[in-house]
């Protein structure tokens, strides 16, 4: 189970844990960025027939005004165990 799957499985408890200070607030931002990345990967796969990770990272990074390097770090975090 990846970290993203663990976060999703928490449901409403995720927000409660953030409000109690047990999970840092930036993890919520990262969740939003990662979900945008997944959506962008799906769109690119439909357009080109295969996923384009670098292009998807670039689009999401531009949309949210973060660096591509930061986006790659977020992906690595969310897909980690």
C-alpha positions in Angstrom: 0.0 0.0 0.0 1.4 3.4 -1.0 1.3 6.5 1.1 -1.3 8.0 -1.2 -3.5 4.9 -0.7 -3.1 5.1 3.0 -4.1 8.8 3.0 -7.2 8.0 0.9 -8.2 5.2 3.2 -8.2 7.6 6.1 -11.2 9.5 4.6 -12.5 12.3 6.8 -10.0 11.2 9.6 -7.2 12.6 7.4 -8.5 16.2 7.9 -9.0 15.5 11.7 -5.4 14.3 12.0 -4.2 17.5 10.2 -6.3 19.7 12.5 -4.8 17.9 15.6 -1.3 18.5 14.3 -0.5 14.8 13.8 0.0 15.2 10.1 1.7 18.3 8.7 -0.6 20.6 6.6 1.7 20.5 3.6 0.7 16.8 3.1 -2.8 18.0 2.2 -1.2 20.3 -0.5 0.9 17.4 -1.8 -2.3 15.2 -2.0 -3.9 17.9 -4.2 -0.8 18.1 -6.4 -0.5 14.4 -6.7 -4.2 14.0 -7.6 -3.8 16.7 -10.3 -0.7 14.8 -11.6 -2.8 11.5 -11.8 -5.5 13.3 -13.7 -2.9 14.9 -16.1 -1.3 11.4 -16.6 -4.7 10.0 -17.5 -5.3 12.8 -20.0 -1.9 12.4 -21.6 -2.3 8.7 -21.8 -5.6 9.1 -23.7 -4.0 11.6 -26.1 -0.7 9.9 -26.8 -1.3 6.2 -25.9 1.3 6.1 -23.2 1.9 8.1 -20.0 4.3 11.0 -20.2 5.5 11.5 -16.7 7.8 14.5 -17.3 5.2 16.4 -19.3 2.5 15.7 -16.7 4.9 17.0 -14.0 5.6 20.1 -16.0 1.9 20.9 -16.5 1.0 20.4 -12.8 4.1 22.4 -11.7 3.1 25.3 -13.9 -0.5 25.2 -12.8 0.4 25.3 -9.1 3.5 27.5 -9.4 5.9 24.9 -7.9 9.1 23.5 -9.4 9.2 20.3 -11.4 11.8 19.0 -9.0 9.4 19.5 -6.1 6.7 17.7 -8.1 9.0 14.7 -8.7 9.7 14.7 -4.9 6.0 14.7 -4.2 5.4 11.8 -6.6 8.2 9.8 -5.0 6.7 10.5 -1.5 3.2 9.5 -2.5 4.2 6.4 -4.3 6.5 5.2 -1.5 5.6 2.7 1.1 
